[in-house]
Amino acid sequence: MSQGLAEVRQRKRELLLESEINREILRVEFAQLRIKAVEWRRGLLKARTAYNFVAPIAGAGLAFFMMRKKMQPGLKHSGNGRGGKSPYLKLLAPLGIAALRKAVGFWRQSRARNGA
């Protein structure tokens, strides 16, 4: 009887040890999954940042292309002596003004931070 009890106790110790090993394996695997999730999140953040920069540029480029396409017949027959640059300047003027306003805003913010 005591031999059977000793075998049961030994089996219990083996099962407890196996259970602890399995828990450690699960901890390692969950840590690896967390690392992968952080890498994915970082990759998505890079993609979102790239999209935030590329999308407005692509939109402006497409708008410029479409406006150029619409102005093309007028450019060939413009008799203003400037070779057709005036319609392009009229197209780019709002973009230049917006960029200048943004630059002045950044300049004012930096002056306010440095002065405060």
QUIBELKA-V169663 format. One record per residue. OMEGA is omega in radians with two decimals (* if undefined). BURIAL is # if it has 9 or more other C-alpha atoms within 8 Angstrom, else .. D_FIRST is the distance of its C-alpha to the first C-alpha in Angstrom with 2 decimals. Layout:
BEGIN
((OMEGA BURIAL D_FIRST) (OMEGA BURIAL D_FIRST))
END
This chain:
BEGIN
((-3.11 . 0.00) (3.10 . 3.79) (3.10 . 5.35) (3.11 . 5.20) (3.11 . 6.30) (3.10 . 8.67) (3.12 . 9.97) (3.11 . 10.73) (3.10 . 12.47) (3.12 . 14.28) (3.12 . 15.39) (3.10 . 16.57) (3.12 . 18.59) (3.12 . 20.05) (3.09 . 21.10) (3.12 . 22.63) (3.10 . 24.49) (3.11 . 25.71) (3.12 . 26.83) (3.09 . 28.76) (3.12 . 30.39) (3.09 . 31.46) (3.12 . 32.93) (3.10 . 34.91) (3.11 . 36.16) (3.10 . 37.35) (3.13 . 39.11) (-3.13 . 40.91) (3.09 . 41.95) (3.08 . 43.26) (3.10 . 45.18) (3.09 . 46.73) (3.09 . 47.70) (3.12 . 49.33) (3.12 . 51.27) (3.13 . 52.47) (3.10 . 53.50) (3.11 . 55.52) (3.11 . 57.16) (-3.13 . 58.08) (3.12 . 59.45) (3.10 . 61.50) (3.11 . 62.81) (3.10 . 63.78) (3.09 . 65.51) (3.13 . 67.50) (3.12 . 68.44) (3.11 . 69.49) (3.11 . 71.54) (3.12 . 73.21) (-3.13 . 73.94) (3.09 . 75.47) (-3.03 . 77.86) (-3.06 . 78.60) (3.11 . 79.08) (3.12 . 82.11) (3.12 . 83.68) (3.11 . 83.19) (3.11 . 84.63) (3.11 . 87.64) (3.11 . 88.13) (3.11 . 88.02) (3.12 . 90.45) (3.13 # 92.73) (-3.12 . 92.62) (3.11 . 93.42) (3.11 # 96.23) (3.14 # 97.63) (3.11 . 97.57) (-3.10 . 99.46) (-3.04 # 101.95) (3.12 . 102.53) (3.14 . 105.63) (-3.11 . 107.18) (-3.10 # 106.55) (-3.03 . 108.56) (3.12 . 111.64) (-3.09 # 111.54) (-3.09 . 114.97) (3.06 . 114.19) (-3.13 . 114.68) (3.11 . 111.24) (3.06 . 109.67) (-3.12 # 107.33) (-3.07 . 105.41) (3.11 . 106.23) (3.10 # 103.91) (3.11 # 101.01) (3.08 . 101.74) (3.12 . 101.88) (-3.06 # 98.48) (-3.09 . 96.92) (3.13 . 98.59) (3.10 . 96.03) (3.12 . 93.18) (3.12 . 94.99) (3.11 . 95.65) (3.12 . 92.02) (3.12 . 90.87) (3.09 . 93.45) (3.14 . 92.33) (3.14 . 88.71) (3.11 . 89.73) (3.09 . 91.81) (3.09 . 88.90) (-3.13 . 86.58) (3.12 . 89.32) (3.12 . 89.78) (-3.13 . 86.05) (3.08 . 85.85) (3.14 . 88.91) (3.12 . 87.42) (-3.12 . 84.15) (-3.14 . 86.01) (-3.08 . 88.46) (* . 85.90))
END
